């Protein structure tokens, strides 16, 4: 059974023609094209910025929070509270 893998017959395969058969030497042969890896767009996880009506905008995924100065301070206070809860455990 393993002898079947050793027999590499290429009866039904057409050999790729060599460029030397057509009188083209290596100096005049066409160079192979360069293959460049596709560039991927960087993934943005969240954005934070100012709006035109003097508010702060926080976008994460499909959700956008737009806050005034009181809302920003409230978010900071909540994040500090939960941060302190994590450190204590």
C-alpha positions in Angstrom: 0.0 0.0 0.0 2.8 2.4 0.8 4.5 1.7 -2.6 1.5 3.6 -4.1 2.9 6.9 -2.7 6.4 6.2 -4.0 5.2 5.9 -7.6 5.0 9.5 -9.0 3.8 9.0 -12.5 2.9 12.2 -14.4 1.2 10.7 -17.5 -1.7 13.1 -17.4 0.3 16.3 -16.4 1.4 18.7 -19.1 4.9 20.0 -18.3 5.3 23.7 -17.9 7.4 25.0 -20.9 10.9 26.2 -20.2 11.6 29.7 -21.5 14.9 28.4 -22.9 13.0 26.3 -25.4 11.8 29.4 -27.1 15.2 31.0 -27.4 14.8 33.4 -24.4 17.9 33.4 -22.1 17.8 34.3 -18.4 19.0 37.9 -19.1 15.9 38.6 -21.3 13.3 36.6 -19.4 10.6 38.6 -17.7 11.1 39.1 -13.9 8.7 37.5 -11.5 6.2 40.0 -10.1 6.6 41.1 -6.5 3.8 39.9 -4.3 3.1 42.4 -1.5 1.2 41.4 1.6 -2.1 43.3 1.8 -2.3 46.1 4.3 -5.0 45.8 6.9 -6.8 48.7 8.4 -6.0 49.3 12.1 -8.9 48.4 14.3 -10.2 51.2 16.5 -11.6 50.1 19.8 -12.8 53.4 21.1 -12.7 57.2 20.4 -12.8 60.1 22.7 -13.1 63.7 21.6 -14.9 67.0 21.8 -18.1 67.9 19.9 -19.0 71.3 18.4 -21.5 72.1 21.2 -18.9 72.0 23.9 -19.4 68.4 25.1 -17.3 65.3 25.3 -18.1 62.3 23.0 -17.0 58.8 23.9 -17.7 56.1 21.3 -17.1 52.4 21.8 -18.5 49.9 19.3 -22.0 51.1 18.3 -22.6 53.2 21.4 -21.8 56.9 21.8 -21.9 58.8 25.0 -22.1 62.6 24.8 -21.5 64.3 28.1 -21.2 67.8 29.6 -18.6 68.6 32.3 -20.9 67.1 35.0 -21.3 63.9 33.1 -17.6 63.6 32.5 -16.9 64.0 36.2 -19.6 61.5 37.1 -18.0 59.0 34.7 -14.6 59.6 36.2 -16.0 59.1 39.7 -17.7 55.8 38.7 -14.5 54.5 37.0 -12.4 55.4 40.1 -15.0 53.6 42.4 -14.9 50.4 40.3 -11.1 50.6 40.0 -10.9 50.7 43.8 -13.2 47.7 44.1 -10.9 45.7 41.8 -7.8 46.5 43.8 -9.4 45.5 47.1 -10.4 42.0 45.9 
